[in-house]
Amino acid sequence: MIDRRSSGADSEFSTASHQRCDALASRIIEACRDRDLFVAAAESLTGGLLADAFVRIPGASDVFLGSAVTYDIAAKASILNVDERILDSAGAVDARVAVQMAESTARLFGREDIRDRVFGLSTTGVAGPGPDGDKPAGLVYVGLHSPIMASQSRGESARTVSYRLRLQGSREEVRLQTVEHVLGYLESELRSATTSV
């Protein structure tokens, strides 16, 4: 059942979160535009909120390629080619799923001319209000596939990492916090590394 009542605290949190996301997305778009890099997403629990964080910013089309909302577990396998064995054994809320989603979305949206310059972002988790089997509400994994060199000395050309989050709050708050975290990780990656292209 959906509680359609909105408390003042929820509304204030949402407004503040959107403002932080707007600021992060603006900086990311500018940094990617300056470096000729692009962003694509694969979303589960955020259901399009990550895409919204980008497309709310004027000029996002210079950088943001799109988002595959694969909420259904079977869609993760059929659209993003996430390993069905992992989905069967661990479910969708798993670090390996986040990694595969991020890598697959970079490939899915990476045209021939930009293939090696696409960040892939992913979100999978339990927004709540209750648990999903043995996975508690607020357990989230996000993935970041980066075309940026992680280490010049190791000669890496791309890498994918996942981050485990334990978030608190309402369903909306968990989803918004997830978007903020993904944007923060991407901004940090852009600031800390040099491009390999």
C-alpha positions in Angstrom: 0.0 0.0 0.0 1.3 3.5 -0.9 1.1 6.2 1.7 0.3 9.3 -0.3 0.6 11.6 2.7 3.8 13.7 2.4 5.4 15.0 5.6 7.2 18.3 5.6 10.5 16.5 6.4 10.1 14.2 3.4 9.5 17.2 1.2 12.4 19.1 2.6 14.7 16.1 2.1 13.5 15.6 -1.5 14.1 19.3 -2.3 17.6 19.3 -0.7 18.5 16.1 -2.4 17.4 17.3 -5.8 19.5 20.5 -5.3 22.6 18.4 -4.4 22.0 16.1 -7.4 21.5 19.1 -9.8 24.8 20.6 -8.6 26.7 17.2 -9.0 25.1 16.5 -12.4 26.0 20.0 -13.6 29.6 19.6 -12.7 29.8 16.1 -14.2 28.2 17.2 -17.5 30.7 20.1 -17.7 33.7 17.8 -16.9 32.6 15.2 -19.4 31.9 17.7 -22.1 35.4 19.2 -21.6 37.0 15.7 -21.8 34.8 14.3 -24.6 33.4 11.6 -22.3 29.8 10.2 -22.1 27.5 8.7 -19.5 25.0 5.8 -19.7 23.0 4.2 -16.9 21.3 0.9 -16.0 18.8 1.3 -13.2 16.8 -1.0 -11.0 15.7 0.5 -7.7 16.1 4.1 -8.9 13.8 3.4 -11.8 14.8 6.4 -13.9 15.8 8.8 -11.2 19.5 8.7 -12.2 18.6 9.5 -15.8 16.3 12.3 -14.4 19.3 13.8 -12.5 21.1 14.3 -15.8 18.3 15.3 -18.1 17.1 18.0 -15.7 20.3 19.9 -16.5 20.4 22.0 -19.7 23.0 20.6 -22.1 22.8 17.1 -20.8 22.4 15.7 -24.3 26.0 16.6 -25.0 27.0 13.9 -22.5 24.2 11.7 -21.3 23.4 8.9 -23.7 20.5 7.2 -22.0 19.3 4.7 -19.3 18.0 1.2 -19.4 15.5 0.7 -16.5 15.8 -3.0 -15.9 13.6 -3.3 -12.8 12.6 -6.9 -13.5 15.3 -9.5 -12.7 14.7 -11.3 -16.1 15.3 -7.9 -17.9 18.7 -7.7 -16.3 19.6 -10.9 -18.0 17.9 -10.4 -21.4 18.7 -6.7 -21.9 22.0 -6.3 -20.0 23.3 -9.8 -20.3 23.8 -10.1 -16.5 24.9 -13.7 -15.7 21.7 -15.7 -15.0 23.6 -18.0 -12.7 24.4 -15.0 -10.4 20.8 -13.8 -10.6 19.6 -17.3 -9.7 22.0 -17.9 -6.8 22.3 -14.4 -5.3 19.4 -12.4 -6.7 19.6 -9.0 -8.2 20.9 -7.2 -5.1 24.6 -8.2 -5.4 27.9 -6.5 -6.1 28.5 -8.7 -9.2 25.2 -7.7 -10.6 26.0 -4.0 -10.2 29.3 -4.5 -11.9 27.8 -6.4 -14.9 25.0 -3.8 -15.2 27.5 -1.0 -15.4 29.7 -2.7 -17.9 26.8 -3.7 -20.1 25.2 -0.3 -20.2 28.5 1.3 -21.3 28.6 -1.3 -24.2 24.8 -0.9 -24.9 25.0 2.9 -25.4 28.6 3.1 -26.6 28.4 3.8 -30.4 31.4 2.9 -32.5 32.8 6.4 -32.5 32.6 6.8 -28.6 32.8 3.2 -27.4 35.9 3.7 -25.2 34.7 7.0 -23.7 31.5 5.9 -21.9 31.0 5.7 -18.2 28.5 3.0 -17.2 26.6 3.6 -14.0 24.2 1.1 -12.3 21.9 0.8 -9.3 20.4 -2.3 -7.8 19.1 -2.7 -4.3 16.1 -2.8 -1.9 14.4 0.6 -1.6 12.0 -0.7 1.1 9.9 -0.2 3.0 10.5 -3.8 4.0 13.2 -6.4 3.1 13.4 -8.4 -0.1 13.9 -12.0 1.2 17.1 -11.9 3.2 18.2 -8.5 1.8 17.3 -5.6 4.2 15.7 -2.4 3.1 18.4 0.2 2.3 20.9 -2.4 1.0 22.1 -1.0 -2.3 24.9 -1.8 -4.7 26.0 0.7 -7.3 28.4 0.1 -10.2 30.8 2.4 -12.0 32.4 1.4 -15.2 35.1 4.0 -16.0 36.9 4.6 -19.3 39.4 6.6 -17.3 42.8 5.1 -16.4 42.8 4.0 -12.8 46.6 3.9 -12.6 49.1 5.1 -15.2 51.7 2.7 -13.7 49.5 -0.3 -14.2 48.4 0.7 -17.7 44.7 0.1 -17.1 42.5 1.4 -19.8 39.1 0.8 -18.1 37.9 -0.5 -14.8 34.6 -1.3 -13.1 33.9 -1.1 -9.4 30.9 -1.6 -7.1 30.0 0.2 -3.9 27.9 -1.3 -1.2 25.6 1.2 0.6 23.5 0.8 3.7 20.9 3.6 3.6 18.2 4.7 6.0 14.9 6.4 5.3 11.7 6.1 3.4 11.6 4.4 0.0 11.9 7.8 -1.7 14.8 8.8 0.5 16.7 5.5 -0.2 16.2 6.0 -4.0 17.3 9.7 -3.9 20.4 8.9 -1.7 21.4 6.2 -4.1 21.4 8.7 -7.0 23.4 11.2 -4.9 26.0 8.5 -4.1 26.4 7.4 -7.7 26.8 11.0 -8.9 29.3 11.6 -6.1 31.4 8.5 -7.1 31.4 9.6 -10.7 32.4 13.1 -9.9 35.2 11.8 -7.7 36.4 9.5 -10.5 36.5 12.5 -12.9 38.5 14.6 -10.5 41.0 12.0 -9.5 42.1 10.3 -12.8 43.4 11.1 -16.2 41.7 9.9 -19.4 43.0 7.1 -21.3 41.6 8.3 -24.6 
